[in-house]
């Protein structure tokens, strides 16, 4: 909460972050107010090797493109009241967890109660280690990206590709050859963009191409969208379709509608009032995080982005698995 309050206390930073599109602000780092340059600069110095979809070596890291972070900061600065700040939300969660530990230990009582409390607290302390192998993998991939970018710069100097980042559309053997790769890069880039635009990936497909989940969908209210119930609860709010978290403008209580999510989307969950995803099931990333944050969520909603694009407001029923434009 302290960092957020420091930013709030600097009018130049608030104006720059909330009024300037994240991508534009990211490209003009020299125009950052001192408070933003110092604070975000220090953060990037420590965590800049991370990013959205960070297990893909071809995806920019935060140090390459801080636009996702600037978008998150803008969303946080739009939160009303100290109780809505991320730090306050996490503090409440920690307090509730500790209260649950005391309650369970009290029910058992005595020596067994103390053992239960110690076991639960140890689990809470160590559970985060499950992410450590991925963190080290991301660190290695980030280092690999730096080296490959240098190779890309050499290929640009030789006239073999147009931009250094084009090297990520080549395999290692191709990147090591001095040859004109530009046509190959254009072909692969086009295929990459085509696949990125894919909005529905069936979880199960039969040998004849039938999607069983499409056949099993039950009756719903006229005009309602149906999906998989992912996180219980009902919420109604303005629809906010987001295709890329780097460009996301989310106001508190917005219904976040997106194709899918990965860990890079998690900061948006602190601002959103509900989640609707086109892909994924009850154990997908978005569903799990939505339950952790207490957000009503429906996932696996076919064509949600297109069908809700023009909706002003939506009602999300995470228990029934339905979404209605209202």
N, C-alpha and C positions, 0 to 999 in steps of 0.2 A: 504494500500500500504506500510505503514511503516514496518509492520511485515514481509511482503514479501521481502522488501529491506534488512532488518536485516539478514534474512536467506541467501539472495544472497551474503551478505557481509562476510559470514562465509564459506570458501571453504570446510571445513570438513563436515558441514551440507549439503551443496549442493551435495557433492560427495556421502554421505551416503544415502540421500533421493532419488536421481535420479538414482543411480547405483545399489541399493540393492532392491530386491523384497519386497513389503510392508509387506507381511506375515512374511518373514524372519527377517526383521528389527523390526517388532512388537514383535517377540518372544525374541529378545535380547536387551531389554531396557538398560541393563547395558553398552552396547557399543554405546549408543547414544552420539553424540557430546554435549558438555555443552549447546550450544545455543538451540539445539533441545530439550534436556531434560528439560531445564528451561521453554522454551516457550510452548511446547506441554504439559509438566507437569502441568503448570498453567491452560491451557485450559481444560485438563481432570479433574482437580480439580473442575472446575466450571460446565463443561458441559459433564463430562464423563458418566452421567446417560442416555445420548441419544445414538442413534445408527441407523443403517440401519434396516428397517422393525421393528421399535421400539415398535409398538403396540402388538407385539408378545413377551410374557414374556420369551419364550424359546430362543430368539435370543440374542447373546452377545451384551452388551453395548460397547461403545467406550473405557471405562475404562478396560473392559475385553480384548478387542482386538482392538487396535488403528490402525490396518492395513488400514481400509478405509480412515482414516485421513491422513495417510502417503502417500497413493496413490494420494489423492487430492493435497497434498503439492507438490508431485513430478510433477504432471500435471501443477500446477501453476508455478513452477520454470522453466518449459519448455516454458512458454509464452514469446514471444519476444516483447520488448518495454513496457514502462510504461503504455501506453494507453490501453494495453490488460489486465492489472492487474484487479482482481475483484473489488478492491476499486475504481479504475478509472471508470470501467463500471457502478457501482452503482452510483457514483457521477454524471456521464453524465445523467443517467436515472433520478436522482433527479432534475438536472438542467432542463431537458426537461419537466418534470412534472410541475415544477414551472413556466416555460415559458408558458405552456399550460394554467395554472391557470390565469396568467396575461392576456393572449390573450382573454380568455373567459370572464373575468371580464371587460376587456376593451370594448368588443363588446356590453355588456349590459350597462355599464356606470353608473355613479351616485351612489346613495345609493344601488340600486339593484345590481350593479356591486360589491360593497364591500361585500354585503351579499353573493353573489355567490362565491367570493374569499374565504371568511371565511368558507363557507360550504365545499368547495372543499379541503381546507387545513385541516380542521377538519377531513374530511373523510380519507385523506391520513394519518393523524396522528393516527387515531383510528382503521383503517382497520385491522391492525395486531392483534387486540384483538380477532379476530375471531378464531385465533389459540390457544388462552389461555386455553380453556377447554381441548384441546388435550394435551397441554404441561403438565397440572397438572395430566392428566391421565397417561402420560408417566412417570412422577415422581413417581406416586404410583406404577406403574408396575415395575419400576426399584427397588423400595424398596422391592416389593414382590419377585423379582428375587433374591435379596440378601438373604432373609429369606429362600427361597426354595433351594438355593445353599447350605445353611447350613444344611438343611435337607438331601440334597444329600450327603454331606460329612459324615453325620452320617450313612447313608445307606451303603456307601462305607466301612466305618469302621466295620460295621456289616457283610460285605460280601454279602449284598443283591443286589447290583448293582456294575458295574465295574468302572464307573466314576461319579463324582458328577453331571455333566450335564445330565446324564441319567434320573435324577429325572423329567426332563421336558417332558418325555414321559410317565409319570404316572399321574393319577388323584389324587386329594387330599386324597381320601380314601385309595388308593393304597399306596401312599407315607407315610401314617401314620401307615402302617402295616409292621412288621418285617417278611418279607417273601422273597423268592428268586424271584426277578423280572427280572432277566437277559434275560430269553427267551422272555418275554413279551416286554421288551425294544427293543430287536433285531427285533422282528416282526414289531413293530410300527416305528422303525427307517427306516426299509426297505420300509415301506409304505410311510413314509415322503419323502424319497429320490426319490421314484417313482413319487410322485405328484410334487415335485420340478422340475423334468425333463419335466413336461408337457409344451408343447410349444404353444398350441392353446386352448383357452377356448372360445367357441362361445358365443356371447352376446345374441343371440336368437336361440332357437331350437324348431322346431315344434314337435307335438306329435308323428310323425313318424320318428323323428331323423334327419330330413332335416334341414340344415342351410340356411335360406333364403338369407343371404348376399353372400354366395358362388354361388347361382343361379343368383343373380342380377349383378354380376361383368361384366362390359362392356368390349369391345375389347380394347386391348392395343398393343403397338408395340411388335414385336417378341422378346421374351427373357426378356421383362420388367415384373417387379412385380407390382401388383396393390394393393392399400389399400385405406384407408380413408384419404382425404386431411385434415391435422390437423393444419398446419401453413404455410402460403403462402411464396413463394420464391423458388429460384432454387439454388442449391449448388452442386459442384462436389469436391470430395476429397477422400483421402485414406480410405478404409474400415477398421473399427475397431470393431470387434465383441466382445461384453462384456457380460458375463453371471453373473458376480458378481462385483459390484462396488469396493469391497475391493481389487481386483486384477487388476483393470483397469489401463492400460497405454495408455493415450490419448495425442496425439500431437495436437497442434492448427490446426483447420481445418479438423480434422478427421470426417468421417461420423460414428456416433455412431449407431451401430446395436445391438439391445438387445430384449429379450423376452417382458419385460415390465419395468416400473420404479415406484418408490415410492419416497417420499421426500429424502430418503437417497442417491438417485442418482443425486439430483439437482446440487451439485458442479461440476459434469462432464459437465453440459450444458455450463459452462463458457469457456470451452476449445473446445467443439465440434463445427463442422461447420454445421452439419445437424443431424437429428434424424430419425431412422427407427425402429419401434416397431412391434413385431408380434401381440401383443394384444392391446386392448384398442380402444376407439372411440374418437370423436372430443372433448369430455369433460373429458377424462382421465387425470391423473396426467401429463404424458409426453407431451400430446398435449397442455395443458394449460400453462405449464412452457416454452415449446418451443415458444409459441406465446409471452410470456412475455419477453423472451430473444431474440426474432427476428430470431429464427432458423427455416429454412425450415424443415418441418416434415411430415412424412407419417406414419400412424399407422394402426394396423389391417392387417399387411402384412403377409399372411400365409407363414410359413416356411422360413422367411427372414434370420434367423440365418444360417440354413443349405445351403440355396441357395446363400448366399453372403459370406460364410465362406472362399472360395478360391478366391474371387474377389479382385483385387488389388485396384480398384477405382470404385466409384459409383456416378451416377448423381441422385440427389433427387429433384423431382419436387413437392413441397408441395402444389402447386395450383391444379395440375392435379391429384395428388395422385398416382404418379408412381415412381418407382425406377429402374434404369438401370445400369448394370455393364458396364463400359466403359474401 
